[in-house]
Amino acid sequence: MTTTVTIKTHSRPAVVDTHNYYSINTPTQVSQGSSSSSDFLAPDSERQFVVTDTQTVSVRELPEGATDLHLSHVGATCGNTSSVG
């Protein structure tokens, strides 16, 4: 099963972090791993993310004025955080 999560930003941008975990256990292969990615959402935008039983999604609101994932040009580096998954 999958769940679709819609993130809608307002006057501030946000970053959405997704984490995928996998485990393979067959007679010929045993493997575990994970991958992660971060997506920048501009102010006043909307995007959908799919969450599965091996995936988590977390959302952080970024400081006003942030234009990308690199926060070196803005004064504050933390925001509100929410998690789904």
N, C-alpha and C positions, 0 to 999 in steps of 0.2 A: 504494500500500500504506500501511497505517497500523500503528502499534505502540501498544499500550495499556500505560501505566506506572501501577502502583499505588503510592501513597505512603501509608505507615502510620506515624503518629507514636506515640511512647510518652509519656514523662513531660514532654517539652518540645514546644512548638509549632514550627511550621515555616512558611516562606513558599515558595510555588512560583511561579516566574517563567516565563511562556511568551512566546515571541517568534515571530511569524509574518512570513514574507518572501514577497513575490510579485513576479512580473514578467510583464507582458503585452506581447507583441510580435506584432501582427497588421498587415495592410495598412492598417487605418484607425486603429490606436491603439498607442502605445508608452507603457508606464507601469511604474514600479517603486515599491515601497513596503514598509512594515513596520508592524506593530502589536505592542504588548506589553501584558501584564497581569500582575498579582500577586494571588495568592490566599493568604489566611491559613488555616492548618490548625491547629485547636485540639489540645491534647494528647490522646492516646488516641483519635485519629480516623483514618479511612481514606478516600482519594479516588482516583479514576482519572482520568488525563489521556491524551489521544490525541496522539501525535506522528506527523507526516507528514514527507515529504522536504523540506518548506519550513518546518518548525517545530522549535524547540528548547525544551527544558524544563530548568530548573535548580532545585535545591532547597537551601534554607539552613535549618539548624536555628537557632531563635531562643533567646534567653536564657530561662531559667526565669522564669515570672511575666509574660512578655509576653502581652497580651490582644488585640493587633491589630497591624497593620503599622507603627504609629507607636511607635518605641522610646524616646521621650523620658522615659518613666516608669521605665525599667529601667537599671541601671548599665552593663551591657555591650551593645555594639551589633554584635557579630560572632558568628558561629557556624560550624558545619561546613558545607561546600558540596559538592554533587555535581551533575553535569550529565549530561543524556541528550540525544542528538540529532545 
